[in-house]
Amino acid sequence: MKKLALLALACVLAACGQKADLTPAKGASLPPAPYGTEVQPSSADLLAVDPQAAPDRSVELRTRSEERQDDPFDLPPE
């Protein structure tokens, strides 16, 4: 029983994480500014995903039932 409680406690402690802003490691700095820009992007700017990298998804593919067209490659097995 103690082993189970100890395992549960270890899982709970492993699941909690730090909720702080990311910063560079000691002695390191952020990557250099992109070529042609004068402003150094912050860590939040570097972590932001642009819309082209993660486009919105449409869950509703069809709005109404439609009859399927004949598929010439839908052949029975031989």
N, C-alpha and C positions, 0 to 999 in steps of 0.2 A: 504494500500500500504506500509505503514511503517512497519507493522508486517511482510509482505512478505520479505521486504528488510532485516529486522533484522534476520529473520529465515534463509535467504540465507547467510548472513554474519556469523551467528553462524555455519552453515554447512561447510562453507569454512574454518573457523578457526578450526573446529573439524577435518577436513580432513588433515590439515598439521601436520606433526609430526617431531620430532627431528631426525636428521640424524647423530647422533654421535655414537661413539663406546660404547658398553655396559660396565659398570663397576659395581662392587659389591656395595651394599648400604653402607652408612656410618656406620662404626662399624662392618661390616661383611667382610668376606674374601671369596675367591674362595674355592670350595670343596677341600678336601685333595687329594694329588696325588694318583692315582690308586696303588693298592698293587703291589709291585715288580718293580715299576719305581721310578727313582730318580728325574725326571723332572716334575715340576708342569705345567700342560697344561694351556695355556692362555684362555681367554674368547672366542677368535676366534676359537681356537682348539676345545673347548667344543661345540660350535655352529655348527661346520662343520658336514655335513651329510655324512656318509660313503656310498659307492656305494651299499652295500648290503641293507641298509635301504631304499634307494630310487633308484631302478634300472631303467635303461633306458627302454623306452617303444618303441615297434615297432608298428608304425601306419599301415604299410602295412602288413596285415595278409596273404593275398593271392596275388600272383603275376600274376595269370591268372585264367580264369574261369574254374571251374571243375564241373563235373556232381556229384550230391549228391548220396551217396549210399542209398540203401533202409533202412529205419528205422522201425524195427518191432514194436516199441512202438508208432509210429505215427498213432493212431487209430482214426476213426471218433467218435464224441460224441454219446452216447446212449440215 
